[in-house]
């Protein structure tokens, strides 16, 4: 496979995974699949993180990361219980 095709496939896979996170968070349903609302929310988040790279933005990222890791762990635990007879 050519390098450009491989890079394009990897980028596509990455973007699909990011879209899955939007779905997993429930944002599609909560916004009635309004992409302008979703974009506005993401722009707001980016603005919060961009505001001076101060302690508050670091605290936000830490809090969001913990919440995300907790959600991933809960999903794994739930999936593990489903597989057990």
C-alpha positions in Angstrom: 0.0 0.0 0.0 1.3 3.4 -0.8 2.4 5.8 2.0 -0.3 8.4 1.2 -3.0 5.7 1.1 -1.9 4.3 4.4 -1.7 7.8 6.0 -5.2 8.6 4.7 -6.6 5.3 6.1 -5.0 6.0 9.5 -6.4 9.5 9.5 -9.9 8.2 8.6 -9.8 5.6 11.4 -8.7 8.3 13.9 -11.6 10.6 12.8 -14.1 7.7 13.1 -12.8 7.0 16.6 -13.3 10.7 17.6 -16.8 10.6 16.3 -17.4 7.5 18.4 -16.4 9.5 21.4 -19.0 12.2 20.6 -21.6 9.5 20.3 -20.4 7.6 23.5 -20.7 10.8 25.5 -24.3 11.2 24.5 -23.7 14.5 22.8 -25.5 13.5 19.5 -28.7 12.8 21.3 -28.4 15.7 23.8 -28.0 18.2 20.9 -30.5 16.5 18.6 -27.6 15.9 16.2 -27.2 19.6 15.7 -23.7 20.0 14.3 -23.6 23.7 14.8 -24.2 23.2 18.5 -21.6 20.5 18.7 -19.0 22.7 17.0 -19.9 25.6 19.2 -19.4 23.4 22.3 -16.0 22.2 21.0 -15.0 25.8 20.2 -15.9 26.8 23.7 -13.8 23.9 25.2 -10.9 24.9 23.0 -11.2 28.5 24.1 -11.2 27.4 27.8 -8.0 25.4 27.2 -6.4 28.2 25.2 -6.9 30.8 27.8 -3.4 31.4 29.0 -2.4 27.7 29.5 -2.8 28.5 33.2 -3.5 26.2 36.2 -7.2 26.3 35.6 -7.0 24.9 32.1 -4.6 22.2 33.4 -7.1 21.4 36.1 -9.9 21.1 33.5 -7.9 18.7 31.4 -7.0 16.6 34.5 -10.6 16.5 35.6 -11.8 15.6 32.0 -9.2 12.9 31.7 -10.1 11.3 35.0 -13.8 11.3 34.0 -13.0 9.8 30.6 -10.8 7.1 32.1 -13.5 6.3 34.6 -16.0 6.0 31.8 -13.7 3.7 29.7 -13.1 1.5 32.8 -16.9 1.3 33.6 -17.5 0.3 30.0 -14.9 -2.4 30.1 -16.3 -3.7 33.4 -19.8 -3.7 32.0 -18.7 -5.6 28.8 -16.8 -8.1 31.0 -20.0 -8.8 32.9 -22.0 -9.4 29.7 -19.5 -12.0 28.5 -19.7 -14.1 31.6 -22.4 -16.8 31.6 
